[in-house]
């Protein structure tokens, strides 16, 4: 536990050095030193050093990527997953993976309506070669504007390409694992397109809760979600993994499927679900924890919850060193707390985030969360699943959408109640 927290604080000073991250790192160093056991300190040092070297090297590579010069005539090759594509008017936006393993934001202006419709209907992984303008993702140009550059840097995305001309074709996987990965992303894209055909607000709820994508319409049509700090409810998280594991375990018991085979199948399904959901960073901890729990059940060994939590943190940092720089992942590591502790923690952590973006704070946020979380888990999520998977039965779609619309209306109504205070911008310099 001490080692994992020390390593986690180390990522803060390497990737986002500031007074807060240095305070957390210093606090963890003092806390570890307070143990005053030479063998304990030696073990922590032995575990921390490889991670420190890895983080420094990764940070150096990221800085080299940042320092790339803008190039108006740049030849690029790569792939685009269909579930990473967004159509905004006459513009195509996507996250592309280049042949050099670098991720970039991709932009292209459709030449005509016919080609646009072809991209709208596309569910295949696309391979491309292009002549494009390569430039750094721009920072905010207006006072208090959203900082895209800083946001994408946490995802190791530093540049964007504006396509001038290109050649595209359906990507052909070269290995079985690549074929499986492509297929899961294609199914995810089909799911997104099916969800978009559902009535509102069921459509946005299904995209967020089942498919792990957050459409802009979710916040535009449901302003109360942001005002009351309920954003965390619409992120795929440990709840989804736990729900999936529990459901499949119950089904296997009912059909008398051997425990060992159930665990093996579940371990594969968890990885497949991670890829299907679009490989979001926020799911990494949950998937690793689930795999460790399955391993514990398979070997019948007693592993403390703190050990599983620590190992999942270390594996997550090894896979994505900057994973703790996002709020959603930070909250996901609090899932072992009680319902009351988790709710209070979410309120405390989301407070600076909300006032930094909206400069307001609703005094009812914590109380609404206490009521909304159990309703969401026991009523809304099952209804969304029924509405999504039963979308070809009009009656089911109508009823589930009606109930969800009423829930969304109540959230928006609560957001209009007195108690929304204007805090103003908090100066950080």
C-alpha positions in Angstrom: 0.0 0.0 0.0 2.8 2.5 1.0 4.8 1.7 -2.1 1.8 2.0 -4.5 0.8 5.4 -3.0 4.4 6.6 -3.1 4.7 5.6 -6.8 1.4 7.2 -7.5 2.5 10.5 -6.0 5.8 10.2 -8.0 3.8 10.4 -11.2 2.4 13.8 -10.1 5.7 15.5 -9.8 7.0 14.0 -13.0 4.0 14.7 -15.2 2.3 17.6 -13.5 4.7 19.3 -11.2 3.0 21.9 -8.9 2.7 22.7 -5.2 0.0 20.1 -4.6 1.8 17.2 -6.3 5.1 18.0 -4.5 3.2 18.2 -1.2 1.6 14.8 -1.8 5.0 13.3 -2.7 6.8 14.8 0.3 4.0 13.6 2.6 4.3 10.0 1.3 8.1 10.1 1.7 7.8 11.3 5.3 5.1 8.7 5.9 7.2 5.9 4.6 10.3 7.1 6.5 8.3 7.2 9.7 8.1 3.4 9.7 11.8 3.3 10.7 12.4 -0.2 9.4 15.4 -0.7 7.2 14.1 -3.8 5.4 10.7 -2.1 4.8 12.4 1.0 3.4 14.7 -1.1 1.2 11.7 -3.0 -0.3 9.9 0.2 -1.1 13.0 1.7 -2.7 13.6 -1.5 -4.7 10.0 -1.3 -6.0 9.9 2.5 -6.6 13.2 2.9 -8.5 12.1 0.9 -11.7 8.9 2.8 -11.8 10.7 6.1 -11.4 13.1 5.3 -14.3 10.2 4.2 -16.4 8.2 7.4 -15.7 11.2 9.6 -16.4 11.9 7.9 -19.7 8.2 8.0 -20.7 8.0 11.7 -19.8 11.2 12.4 -21.9 9.6 10.6 -24.9 6.4 12.6 -24.4 8.4 15.9 -24.3 10.1 14.9 -27.5 6.7 14.4 -29.0 5.6 17.8 -27.8 8.7 19.4 -29.4 7.9 18.2 -32.9 7.8 21.1 -35.3 4.7 22.1 -37.1 4.8 20.8 -40.7 2.4 22.0 -43.5 3.3 19.1 -45.7 3.5 15.9 -43.7 3.0 12.4 -45.0 1.3 10.1 -42.4 -0.1 6.6 -42.3 -2.3 5.0 -39.6 -5.7 3.6 -38.7 -8.9 5.1 -37.4 -11.3 3.0 -35.3 -15.0 3.6 -36.3 -16.0 4.2 -32.7 -13.5 7.1 -32.5 -15.1 9.0 -35.4 -17.3 12.0 -34.9 -19.3 13.8 -37.6 -19.8 17.5 -36.9 -21.6 19.2 -39.7 -19.3 19.1 -42.7 -16.3 18.1 -40.6 -14.9 14.7 -39.7 -13.1 14.4 -36.3 -11.3 11.3 -35.1 -8.5 10.0 -33.0 -6.0 8.3 -35.3 -3.2 5.9 -34.4 -0.2 6.5 -36.6 2.3 3.8 -37.7 4.9 5.2 -35.3 2.4 4.4 -32.4 1.7 8.1 -31.9 -1.9 9.2 -31.3 -3.2 12.4 -33.0 -6.4 14.2 -33.5 -7.5 14.1 -37.1 -9.7 16.6 -38.9 -11.1 16.6 -42.5 -13.6 18.6 -44.4 -16.1 16.5 -46.4 -16.0 17.4 -50.1 -19.7 16.5 -50.6 -22.8 15.0 -48.9 -22.4 11.6 -50.5 -19.0 11.0 -48.9 -20.2 12.3 -45.6 -23.1 9.8 -45.6 -20.6 7.0 -46.4 -18.6 7.9 -43.3 -21.7 8.2 -41.2 -22.7 4.6 -42.0 -19.1 3.3 -41.7 -18.5 0.6 -39.0 -15.2 -0.6 -40.2 -11.6 0.1 -39.1 -10.1 2.4 -41.7 -6.4 2.4 -42.8 -5.2 5.6 -44.4 -2.3 7.3 -46.1 -2.4 11.1 -46.2 -0.8 14.4 -46.9 -1.6 16.6 -44.0 -0.7 19.6 -41.9 0.8 18.6 -38.6 0.6 21.0 -35.8 0.4 21.2 -32.0 -3.0 21.0 -30.5 -3.8 24.7 -29.7 -4.2 26.0 -26.2 -7.0 28.2 -25.1 -7.3 31.5 -27.0 -9.9 33.2 -24.7 -9.9 33.9 -21.0 -11.2 30.9 -19.0 -11.7 28.8 -22.2 -11.4 25.0 -21.9 -7.7 23.9 -22.3 -7.7 21.2 -25.0 -3.9 21.1 -25.1 -3.7 20.2 -21.4 -6.6 17.8 -21.6 -5.2 15.8 -24.5 -1.7 15.8 -23.0 -3.0 13.5 -20.2 -3.9 11.1 -23.0 -0.4 11.4 -24.6 -1.9 13.3 -27.6 0.1 16.4 -28.4 -0.6 17.1 -32.1 -3.4 17.2 -34.6 -3.4 16.6 -38.4 -5.6 18.5 -40.9 -6.0 16.3 -43.9 -5.4 17.8 -47.3 -5.6 14.7 -49.4 -5.7 11.0 -48.5 -6.3 7.5 -49.6 -8.5 5.2 -47.3 -9.4 1.6 -47.3 -10.8 -1.0 -44.9 -8.0 -2.1 -42.6 -6.9 -5.8 -42.9 -5.8 -7.3 -39.6 -2.5 -9.3 -39.8 -2.9 -11.4 -36.6 -5.8 -13.2 -34.9 -5.6 -10.9 -31.8 -5.7 -7.8 -34.1 -8.7 -9.2 -35.9 -10.5 -9.7 -32.6 -9.6 -6.2 -31.5 -10.9 -4.7 -34.8 -14.1 -6.7 -34.6 -14.8 -5.5 -31.0 -14.3 -1.9 -32.1 -16.6 -2.4 -35.1 -19.3 -3.9 -32.8 -18.9 -1.0 -30.5 -19.5 1.4 -33.5 -22.6 -0.5 -34.5 -23.8 -0.2 -30.9 -23.3 3.6 -30.9 -25.2 3.9 -34.2 -28.1 1.8 -32.8 -28.1 4.0 -29.6 -28.3 7.2 -31.7 -31.5 5.9 -33.2 -33.2 5.7 -29.8 -35.4 8.6 -28.6 -34.0 11.2 -26.2 -32.9 11.0 -23.4 -32.6 7.2 -23.6 -30.2 7.6 -26.5 -27.7 9.6 -24.6 -28.1 7.4 -21.5 -27.5 4.3 -23.5 -24.3 5.7 -25.1 -22.9 6.7 -21.8 -23.8 3.8 -19.6 -23.6 0.8 -21.9 -21.2 1.9 -24.6 -18.8 4.1 -22.6 -19.2 7.2 -24.9 -20.4 10.5 -23.6 -22.3 12.4 -26.3 -22.4 16.2 -26.1 -26.2 16.1 -26.1 -26.1 14.5 -22.6 -25.0 17.7 -21.0 -26.8 20.0 -23.4 -30.2 18.4 -22.9 -29.6 17.6 -19.2 -28.1 20.7 -17.6 -28.9 19.5 -14.1 -26.3 16.7 -14.5 -23.4 19.2 -14.4 -25.0 21.6 -12.0 -25.6 18.9 -9.4 -22.3 17.1 -9.9 -23.8 13.9 -11.3 -21.3 13.5 -14.1 -19.6 10.6 -12.4 -22.8 8.5 -12.8 -22.4 8.5 -16.6 -18.9 7.1 -16.8 -18.2 3.4 -17.3 -16.6 2.3 -14.1 -16.2 -0.5 -11.5 -19.9 -0.6 -11.2 -20.2 -1.9 -14.8 -17.5 -4.5 -14.3 -19.0 -5.7 -11.0 -22.4 -5.9 -12.6 -21.1 -7.9 -15.5 -19.1 -10.3 -13.3 -22.1 -10.8 -10.9 -24.5 -11.4 -13.8 -22.3 -14.0 -15.5 -21.5 -15.7 -12.2 -25.2 -16.1 -11.4 -26.0 -17.4 -14.9 -23.1 -20.0 -14.7 -24.4 -21.2 -11.3 -27.9 -21.6 -12.6 -26.7 -23.8 -15.5 -24.2 -25.7 -13.3 -21.2 -24.5 -15.3 -17.9 -25.5 -13.6 -16.4 -22.8 -11.5 -12.9 -23.1 -13.1 -14.3 -22.7 -16.6 -16.5 -19.8 -15.5 -13.5 -17.9 -14.2 -11.5 -18.6 -17.4 -14.4 -17.4 -19.6 -14.9 -14.3 -17.3 -11.3 -13.3 -17.5 -11.5 -13.3 -21.3 -14.8 -11.4 -21.3 -13.4 -8.7 -19.0 -10.6 -7.9 -21.5 -13.1 -8.1 -24.4 -15.4 -5.7 -22.6 -12.6 -3.2 -22.1 -11.8 -3.2 -25.8 -15.5 -3.1 -26.7 -16.0 -0.1 -24.5 -13.4 1.8 -26.5 -10.4 1.0 -24.2 -11.1 3.9 -21.8 -8.4 4.6 -19.1 -11.1 4.8 -16.4 -11.9 1.1 -16.9 -8.3 -0.1 -16.5 -8.3 -0.2 -12.7 -11.6 -2.1 -12.7 -10.6 -4.6 -15.2 -7.3 -5.3 -13.4 -9.1 -5.6 -10.1 -11.6 -8.0 -11.6 -8.8 -10.2 -13.1 -7.0 -10.3 -9.7 -10.2 -11.3 -7.9 -10.8 -14.1 -10.4 -7.2 -15.2 -10.0 -7.8 -15.3 -6.2 -11.0 -17.4 -6.6 -9.2 -19.8 -9.0 -6.3 -20.4 -6.7 -8.4 -20.3 -3.5 -5.8 -18.0 -1.9 -6.7 -15.3 0.6 -5.6 -11.9 -0.8 -6.5 -8.8 1.2 -8.5 -6.2 -0.5 -5.7 -3.6 0.1 -3.3 -5.8 -1.8 -5.6 -6.1 -4.8 -6.2 -2.3 -4.7 -2.4 -1.7 -4.6 -1.6 -4.1 -7.4 -4.3 -2.7 -9.6 -2.9 0.8 -9.0 0.6 -0.3 -9.9 -0.5 -2.2 -13.0 -2.6 0.8 -14.1 0.4 3.1 -13.7 2.6 0.7 -15.7 0.1 0.6 -18.5 -0.8 4.4 -18.5 1.6 6.5 -16.4 -0.6 9.6 -16.5 -3.7 7.7 -15.6 -4.1 9.5 -12.2 -4.3 13.0 -13.8 -7.9 12.5 -14.7 -10.8 13.0 -12.2 -12.7 9.9 -13.3 -9.8 7.6 -12.6 -9.1 9.3 -9.3 -12.6 8.6 -8.2 -12.5 5.0 -9.5 -9.8 4.2 -7.0 -12.2 5.2 -4.2 -14.7 2.5 -4.9 -13.6 0.3 -1.9 -15.0 3.0 0.4 -18.5 2.7 1.9 -21.4 4.3 0.1 -21.4 7.3 2.4 -17.6 7.8 2.3 -17.6 7.5 -1.5 -20.4 10.1 -1.9 -18.7 12.6 0.4 -15.4 12.0 -1.3 -17.0 12.6 -4.7 -18.6 15.8 -3.5 -15.3 17.1 -2.1 -13.2 16.2 -5.1 -15.8 17.4 -7.6 -16.1 20.8 -5.8 -12.9 22.4 -7.2 -13.6 20.9 -10.7 -17.1 22.3 -10.9 -16.3 25.8 -9.6 -13.2 25.9 -11.9 -15.4 25.3 -14.9 -18.8 26.9 -13.9 -17.8 29.2 -11.1 -20.9 28.0 -9.2 -21.7 25.5 -6.5 -25.1 24.0 -5.7 -25.6 23.4 -2.0 -27.9 20.4 -2.7 -25.3 18.5 -4.7 -24.3 16.1 -1.9 -27.9 15.4 -0.8 -29.0 14.8 -4.4 -26.1 12.4 -4.9 -27.2 10.4 -1.8 -30.6 9.9 -3.4 -29.5 9.6 -7.1 -26.8 7.0 -6.7 -29.0 4.1 -5.4 -31.8 5.0 -7.8 -29.4 5.1 -10.7 -27.9 1.7 -9.8 -31.1 -0.2 -9.1 -33.6 1.5 -11.5 -32.0 3.7 -14.2 -29.1 1.4 -15.4 -31.4 -1.7 -15.7 -34.0 0.3 -17.6 -31.4 1.7 -20.0 -30.2 -1.8 -20.7 -33.8 -3.0 -21.3 -34.5 -0.1 -23.6 -31.2 -0.5 -25.5 -31.3 -4.3 -26.0 -35.1 -4.3 -26.5 -35.1 -1.4 -29.0 -36.9 -3.4 -31.6 -39.9 -3.7 -29.3 -41.5 -0.2 -29.6 -43.5 -0.7 -26.3 -40.3 -1.4 -24.3 -38.5 1.6 -25.8 -41.5 3.9 -25.1 -41.9 2.9 -21.4 -38.2 2.9 -20.5 -37.7 6.3 -22.2 -40.7 7.7 -20.4 -39.3 6.7 -17.0 -35.8 7.9 -17.8 -37.2 11.2 -19.1 -39.1 11.7 -15.8 -35.9 11.0 -13.9 -34.0 13.5 -16.1 -36.8 16.0 -15.5 -36.6 15.6 -11.8 -32.8 16.1 -11.9 -33.2 19.3 -13.9 -35.9 20.5 -11.6 -33.7 19.9 -8.5 -31.0 21.9 -10.2 -33.3 24.9 -10.4 -34.0 24.9 -6.7 -32.5 27.7 -4.6 -28.9 27.0 -3.4 -26.8 27.5 -6.5 -24.2 30.0 -5.3 -21.9 31.9 -7.5 -18.4 31.2 -6.1 -16.4 33.0 -8.8 -13.0 32.0 -10.3 -10.4 30.7 -7.8 -7.0 32.2 -8.6 -4.2 29.6 -8.9 -1.3 31.9 -9.4 
